[in-house]
Amino acid sequence: MSKKALITGITGQDGSCLAELPLSKGYEVHGLVRRRSSMFSKRCIVTGGAGFIGSALARHLVRDTEATVLVVDKLTYAGNLESLKEVADSPRYSFLQADICDQAAMDKAFADFKPDTIFHLAAESHVDRSIDGPGEFIRTNVVGTATLLQSALAWWRANPQFRFQHISTDEVYGSLGAEGFFTEKTPYAPHSPYSASKASSDHLVRAWHDTYGLPTLITNCSNNYGPYHFPEKLIPLVILNALDGKPLPVYGAGANVRDWLHVEDHVAALCLVNEKGTPGETYNVGGHNERTNLEVVQTICRILDELRPRADGSSYESLVTFVKDRPGHDLRYAIDPTKLMDELGWKPKHTFDTGIRATVRWYLENDWWWRPIREAKYAGQRLGVAK
Ligand SMILES: NC(=O)c1ccc[n+]([C@@H]2O[C@H](COP(=O)([O-])OP(=O)(O)OC[C@H]3O[C@@H](n4cnc5c(N)ncnc54)[C@H](O)[C@@H]3O)[C@@H](O)[C@H]2O)c1
């Protein structure tokens, strides 16, 4: 028997429900409530979901939506199941340890899980490591992406609602001078083995769309920061070295400019593109937060001086150490996100000032997550000085 309920004021601005209606108990809803959008109940594979951005996406999908998530991850040095602890007990979350280069394992993952979509984030992601050892970058980022595309193609042919979303970087566009922004039409000009491997994977994804009709979406995002970021990357490295009283390495003169985006804003963009993006299209993601590397380091030092003053009263900035520049170091990245904002309505929530403060606080409060990594996997040593 069905019952009728008149309930007002329970719908969030983004269309999500702020209260759960007991529909399963037979209530009918008439016109007042926008249900969560279709995307949010999709079955989603997240490759690289034990990494920094993939885990943020998986946590969001399980925690804040009705999606069912399978994380597929090889668990390289950068993968960490502790980053998924918050959602590990959910019946809508599962994990498969597998290499995306393994065609049989990927075919089986598709057949078993039956995804509506895949968010492909698995990659080797650190430029300095790509300088020391490019082979693994070619294998995972290029061969792995081609392998996944083949599994996805076979799956899509029998399941036409399926979409393949490829997560990429602004580094494929190369380096800007003092002026200008990367748009979706900027020609590719990668300089590092990392960015060249990501550029190759983008080309493969586009080719599978243009040749076979696979419904693909590509996003090229600027530098991310936020919680659960592996401490080889600039922001967590500086926070943790500062807390340990170690030198804060700044490459060259610290003049290289990056366009920083909080990982939660990237995740929101990924979900929006998955839901509303046009297959075959590319969307650039960035929040107009350009800073030189030196400015980023100085900002972190100022926040730490306030939140965790040093015993001797000196500023953390006294630990700044200028070191030999990275070979082939791109001068400036900056994203023009107009297409994503105008066509899909994306808008970042965090400014750099609010996001970086929240991030420093997170590292201060969550040493359970980063201390084992610093002790067992990576203690902050210099990587990527070409021989
Ligand atoms: N971090 C950024 O600032 C940024 C910006 C734009 C785009 N991206 C892209 O986003 C994606 C995720 O970046 P991230 O910073 O979270 O990377 P990350 O290094 O933190 O995580 C990568 C994950 O991929 C997994 N992985 C690596 N090789 C694999 C393989 N062969 N098979 C299965 N899993 C494998 C790792 O175990 C890890 O969990 C990457 O594709 C990267 O190019 C990153």
The ligand as an SDF file (V2000), in Angstrom:
LIG
                    3D

 44 48  0  0  0  0  0  0  0  0999 V2000
   48.3180   15.1010   -8.6820 N   0  0  0  0  0  0  0  0  0  0  0  0
   48.0580   16.0710   -9.5450 C   0  0  0  0  0  0  0  0  0  0  0  0
   48.3190   17.2430   -9.2660 O   0  0  0  0  0  0  0  0  0  0  0  0
   47.3930   15.7530  -10.8620 C   0  0  0  0  0  0  0  0  0  0  0  0
   46.9220   16.8030  -11.6460 C   0  0  0  0  0  0  0  0  0  0  0  0
   46.2600   16.5020  -12.8430 C   0  0  0  0  0  0  0  0  0  0  0  0
   46.0860   15.1900  -13.2330 C   0  0  0  0  0  0  0  0  0  0  0  0
   46.5750   14.1900  -12.4560 N   0  0  0  0  0  0  0  0  0  0  0  0
   46.3400   12.8080  -12.9160 C   0  0  0  0  0  0  0  0  0  0  0  0
   45.4370   12.2220  -11.9950 O   0  0  0  0  0  0  0  0  0  0  0  0
   45.7160   10.8440  -11.8430 C   0  0  0  0  0  0  0  0  0  0  0  0
   45.9170   10.5120  -10.3820 C   0  0  0  0  0  0  0  0  0  0  0  0
   46.9990   11.3010   -9.8730 O   0  0  0  0  0  0  0  0  0  0  0  0
   47.4570   11.1490   -8.3590 P   0  0  0  0  0  0  0  0  0  0  0  0
   48.1790   12.3860   -8.0110 O   0  0  0  0  0  0  0  0  0  0  0  0
   46.3080   10.7110   -7.5350 O   0  0  0  0  0  0  0  0  0  0  0  0
   48.4870    9.9440   -8.5010 O   0  0  0  0  0  0  0  0  0  0  0  0
   49.0670    8.9700   -7.3850 P   0  0  0  0  0  0  0  0  0  0  0  0
   50.4710    8.6870   -7.8020 O   0  0  0  0  0  0  0  0  0  0  0  0
   48.8100    9.5020   -6.0190 O   0  0  0  0  0  0  0  0  0  0  0  0
   48.1840    7.6520   -7.5370 O   0  0  0  0  0  0  0  0  0  0  0  0
   48.2890    6.7880   -8.6270 C   0  0  0  0  0  0  0  0  0  0  0  0
   47.6380    5.4610   -8.2530 C   0  0  0  0  0  0  0  0  0  0  0  0
   47.7170    4.5990   -9.4010 O   0  0  0  0  0  0  0  0  0  0  0  0
   48.1140    3.3000   -8.9570 C   0  0  0  0  0  0  0  0  0  0  0  0
   48.8040    2.6210  -10.0700 N   0  0  0  0  0  0  0  0  0  0  0  0
   50.0170    2.9410  -10.6060 C   0  0  0  0  0  0  0  0  0  0  0  0
   50.3170    2.0810  -11.5870 N   0  0  0  0  0  0  0  0  0  0  0  0
   49.2810    1.2170  -11.6920 C   0  0  0  0  0  0  0  0  0  0  0  0
   49.0040    0.1020  -12.5430 C   0  0  0  0  0  0  0  0  0  0  0  0
   49.8750   -0.2890  -13.4890 N   0  0  0  0  0  0  0  0  0  0  0  0
   47.8410   -0.5590  -12.3790 N   0  0  0  0  0  0  0  0  0  0  0  0
   46.9510   -0.1760  -11.4280 C   0  0  0  0  0  0  0  0  0  0  0  0
   47.1750    0.8560  -10.5830 N   0  0  0  0  0  0  0  0  0  0  0  0
   48.3150    1.5450  -10.7210 C   0  0  0  0  0  0  0  0  0  0  0  0
   49.0090    3.5490   -7.7700 C   0  0  0  0  0  0  0  0  0  0  0  0
   49.1080    2.4080   -6.9330 O   0  0  0  0  0  0  0  0  0  0  0  0
   48.3240    4.7290   -7.1000 C   0  0  0  0  0  0  0  0  0  0  0  0
   47.3670    4.2910   -6.1760 O   0  0  0  0  0  0  0  0  0  0  0  0
   46.9420   10.5420  -12.7010 C   0  0  0  0  0  0  0  0  0  0  0  0
   46.5050   10.0120  -13.9170 O   0  0  0  0  0  0  0  0  0  0  0  0
   47.5610   11.9150  -12.9240 C   0  0  0  0  0  0  0  0  0  0  0  0
   48.2390   11.9710  -14.1450 O   0  0  0  0  0  0  0  0  0  0  0  0
   47.2170   14.4350  -11.2850 C   0  0  0  0  0  0  0  0  0  0  0  0
  1  2  1  0
  2  3  2  0
  2  4  1  0
  4  5  1  0
  4 44  2  0
  5  6  2  0
  6  7  1  0
  7  8  2  0
  8  9  1  0
  8 44  1  0
  9 10  1  0
  9 42  1  0
 10 11  1  0
 11 12  1  0
 11 40  1  0
 12 13  1  0
 13 14  1  0
 14 15  2  0
 14 16  1  0
 14 17  1  0
 17 18  1  0
 18 19  2  0
 18 20  1  0
 18 21  1  0
 21 22  1  0
 22 23  1  0
 23 24  1  0
 23 38  1  0
 24 25  1  0
 25 26  1  0
 25 36  1  0
 26 27  1  0
 26 35  1  0
 27 28  2  0
 28 29  1  0
 29 30  1  0
 29 35  2  0
 30 31  1  0
 30 32  2  0
 32 33  1  0
 33 34  2  0
 34 35  1  0
 36 37  1  0
 36 38  1  0
 38 39  1  0
 40 41  1  0
 40 42  1  0
 42 43  1  0
M  CHG  2   8   1  16  -1
M  END
$$$$
